[in-house]
Amino acid sequence: MSPHVLKKYGLVVYITYMKKIYLIRHAETEAIRDGVLAGSTYDTLLTDEGRLQAAEAGKELARRNIDMIVSSPMLRTRETAIIIANAIGYGDEDILFNELFTERSYGSYEGGSFKEFARDYKNIELRSSIETTQELYDRVNKGLTWIRQLDAKRILLVSHGSTGRMIVLSSQNKNYDEHKSIKKICTAEVIELTLD
């Protein structure tokens, strides 16, 4: 976002406005409950517990003066965003959905056992069909560039676990290969970030 210029007493002062991002991972899903890996093509609904988590997050976020809600368009994030929007008095028809914030593509792992993926990840034997960390990082950066162009200053961003970690990484101006330094984001966990 371009800085605003203030001219007073012959001085020119550049004022930049930082954006406050409240990043939240979607609430608990049926896939998480069942140990199924859900990425960008395998979608899943929230559980009853997940709906309660989203409502609780909405109560917490009601004190944050959210100007705008942006969400991944997937069912689990959409449902989380709508529950929170209702809790904070934000019209769910005003939520902006952007595919740049969908979950990482896990390729042929999607819909399969999370334990199988975790085993291959640990052994550094991931299948080639998976979206690479660099590809995910580049996609997230495009999304954050888009967010910087929005007029809102306090934005709730509803996203996913792996994508959320890349959002945190990018907001800290770290490189994609530092992704292991970012802790796992729990379901319905809110992380406050600043974008310049």
VEXDREN-2710 file (C-alpha; in Angstrom, 1 decimal):
% VEXDREN-2710
k/r/px/py/pz
1/MET/0.0/0.0/0.0
2/SER/1.4/3.4/-0.9
3/PRO/2.2/5.8/2.0
4/HIS/0.1/8.8/2.7
5/VAL/1.9/12.2/2.6
6/LEU/1.3/14.8/5.2
7/LYS/2.6/18.3/4.5
8/LYS/2.7/20.6/7.5
9/TYR/4.9/23.6/8.3
10/GLY/7.0/23.0/5.2
11/LEU/7.8/19.5/6.2
12/VAL/6.9/16.4/4.3
13/VAL/6.1/13.4/6.4
14/TYR/5.4/10.0/5.0
15/ILE/2.9/8.0/7.0
16/THR/2.6/4.3/6.3
17/TYR/-0.2/2.2/7.8
18/MET/0.6/-1.3/9.0
19/LYS/-2.0/-3.9/8.4
20/LYS/-3.0/-6.1/11.4
21/ILE/-3.8/-9.7/10.2
22/TYR/-5.5/-12.1/12.5
23/LEU/-4.7/-15.4/11.0
24/ILE/-6.9/-18.3/12.0
25/ARG/-6.7/-21.9/11.0
26/HIS/-10.1/-23.5/10.3
27/ALA/-11.7/-25.3/13.2
28/GLU/-11.7/-29.1/13.7
29/THR/-12.9/-31.1/10.7
30/GLU/-14.2/-34.5/10.1
31/ALA/-10.9/-35.4/8.3
32/ILE/-8.8/-34.3/11.3
33/ARG/-11.0/-36.3/13.6
34/ASP/-10.7/-39.4/11.4
35/GLY/-7.0/-39.1/10.7
36/VAL/-7.5/-38.3/7.0
37/LEU/-5.1/-35.9/5.1
38/ALA/-7.2/-33.1/3.6
39/GLY/-5.3/-30.8/1.2
40/SER/-6.5/-28.5/-1.6
41/THR/-8.6/-31.0/-3.4
42/TYR/-10.0/-33.2/-0.6
43/ASP/-12.6/-31.1/1.3
44/THR/-14.3/-31.8/4.6
45/LEU/-16.8/-30.2/6.9
46/LEU/-16.4/-29.1/10.5
47/THR/-17.3/-31.4/13.3
48/ASP/-19.7/-30.3/16.0
49/GLU/-16.6/-29.6/18.2
50/GLY/-15.2/-27.6/15.3
51/ARG/-18.3/-25.4/15.2
52/LEU/-18.0/-24.7/18.9
53/GLN/-14.3/-23.8/18.4
54/ALA/-15.2/-21.4/15.7
55/ALA/-17.9/-19.8/17.8
56/GLU/-15.4/-19.4/20.7
57/ALA/-12.9/-17.8/18.4
58/GLY/-15.6/-15.4/17.2
59/LYS/-16.2/-14.3/20.8
60/GLU/-12.4/-13.6/21.2
61/LEU/-12.2/-11.8/17.8
62/ALA/-15.2/-9.6/18.6
63/ARG/-12.9/-7.4/20.6
64/ARG/-10.4/-6.9/17.7
65/ASN/-12.5/-4.5/15.6
66/ILE/-12.1/-6.6/12.4
67/ASP/-12.6/-4.5/9.2
68/MET/-12.7/-7.3/6.8
69/ILE/-12.7/-11.1/6.6
70/VAL/-10.8/-13.0/3.9
71/SER/-11.0/-16.7/3.6
72/SER/-9.9/-19.7/1.6
73/PRO/-12.9/-20.8/-0.4
74/MET/-12.8/-24.4/0.9
75/LEU/-15.7/-25.8/2.9
76/ARG/-13.9/-26.0/6.2
77/THR/-12.6/-22.4/6.0
78/ARG/-15.8/-21.1/4.6
79/GLU/-17.8/-22.6/7.4
80/THR/-15.3/-21.3/10.0
81/ALA/-15.4/-17.8/8.5
82/ILE/-19.2/-17.7/8.4
83/ILE/-19.5/-18.8/12.1
84/ILE/-17.0/-16.1/13.1
85/ALA/-18.6/-13.4/10.9
86/ASN/-22.0/-14.1/12.7
87/ALA/-20.3/-13.9/16.1
88/ILE/-18.7/-10.5/15.4
89/GLY/-21.6/-9.0/13.5
90/TYR/-19.9/-9.0/10.1
91/GLY/-22.1/-9.8/7.1
92/ASP/-21.2/-13.3/5.8
93/GLU/-22.0/-12.0/2.3
94/ASP/-19.1/-9.5/2.7
95/ILE/-16.5/-12.2/3.2
96/LEU/-13.9/-12.2/0.4
97/PHE/-12.8/-15.7/-0.8
98/ASN/-9.4/-16.1/-2.4
99/GLU/-8.0/-19.4/-3.7
100/LEU/-4.4/-18.3/-3.0
101/PHE/-5.1/-19.2/0.6
102/THR/-6.3/-22.8/0.0
103/GLU/-4.4/-25.6/1.7
104/ARG/-1.3/-27.1/0.3
105/SER/-1.9/-29.7/-2.4
106/TYR/-0.8/-33.0/-1.1
107/GLY/-1.3/-34.8/-4.4
108/SER/-1.9/-38.5/-4.2
109/TYR/-1.8/-38.4/-0.3
110/GLU/-5.1/-36.5/-0.2
111/GLY/-8.0/-38.5/1.3
112/GLY/-5.5/-41.1/2.6
113/SER/-4.0/-41.7/6.1
114/PHE/-2.3/-38.7/7.7
115/LYS/0.0/-41.2/9.4
116/GLU/1.3/-42.4/6.0
117/PHE/2.1/-38.9/4.9
118/ALA/3.8/-38.2/8.3
119/ARG/5.9/-41.3/7.9
120/ASP/7.0/-40.3/4.4
121/TYR/7.7/-36.7/5.5
122/LYS/9.9/-37.9/8.4
123/ASN/11.8/-40.2/6.0
124/ILE/12.1/-37.5/3.4
125/GLU/10.4/-39.7/0.9
126/LEU/7.5/-37.5/-0.3
127/ARG/5.8/-38.4/-3.5
128/SER/6.4/-35.9/-6.4
129/SER/2.7/-35.1/-6.8
130/ILE/2.8/-32.8/-3.7
131/GLU/3.0/-29.0/-4.0
132/THR/6.6/-28.1/-3.0
133/THR/7.3/-25.7/-0.1
134/GLN/8.6/-23.1/-2.6
135/GLU/5.4/-23.3/-4.7
136/LEU/3.3/-22.9/-1.6
137/TYR/5.4/-20.0/-0.4
138/ASP/5.2/-18.3/-3.8
139/ARG/1.4/-18.7/-3.8
140/VAL/1.1/-17.3/-0.3
141/ASN/3.2/-14.3/-1.2
142/LYS/0.9/-13.5/-4.1
143/GLY/-2.0/-13.7/-1.6
144/LEU/-0.3/-11.3/0.8
145/THR/0.5/-8.9/-2.0
146/TRP/-3.2/-8.9/-2.8
147/ILE/-4.1/-8.3/0.9
148/ARG/-1.7/-5.3/1.0
149/GLN/-3.8/-3.7/-1.7
150/LEU/-7.0/-3.9/0.3
151/ASP/-8.2/-0.8/2.2
152/ALA/-9.0/-2.6/5.4
153/LYS/-6.4/-2.3/8.3
154/ARG/-7.6/-5.1/10.6
155/ILE/-8.2/-8.3/8.6
156/LEU/-9.2/-11.7/9.7
157/LEU/-7.6/-14.3/7.4
158/VAL/-9.2/-17.8/7.6
159/SER/-6.8/-20.4/6.2
160/HIS/-5.2/-23.8/6.8
161/GLY/-2.4/-25.5/8.7
162/SER/0.4/-25.7/6.1
163/THR/-0.7/-22.6/4.3
164/GLY/-1.0/-20.7/7.6
165/ARG/2.6/-21.6/8.5
166/MET/3.8/-20.2/5.2
167/ILE/1.7/-17.0/5.8
168/VAL/3.5/-16.6/9.2
169/LEU/6.9/-17.3/7.5
170/SER/6.3/-14.8/4.8
171/SER/5.1/-12.1/7.2
172/GLN/8.3/-12.5/9.1
173/ASN/10.3/-12.0/5.8
174/LYS/11.8/-15.5/6.1
175/ASN/12.7/-17.7/3.2
176/TYR/10.6/-20.8/2.3
177/ASP/13.3/-23.2/3.4
178/GLU/12.9/-21.9/7.0
179/HIS/9.4/-23.4/7.2
180/LYS/10.3/-25.9/9.9
181/SER/11.0/-23.0/12.3
182/ILE/7.3/-22.1/12.4
183/LYS/5.3/-24.1/14.9
184/LYS/2.2/-26.1/14.0
185/ILE/-1.0/-24.0/14.1
186/CYS/-3.8/-25.7/16.1
187/THR/-7.4/-25.7/14.9
188/ALA/-9.1/-22.4/15.5
189/GLU/-5.9/-20.9/16.8
190/VAL/-5.6/-17.1/16.2
191/ILE/-2.1/-15.7/15.4
192/GLU/-1.7/-11.9/15.2
193/LEU/0.6/-10.7/12.4
194/THR/1.6/-7.3/11.0
195/LEU/2.1/-6.6/7.4
196/ASP/4.0/-3.5/6.3
END
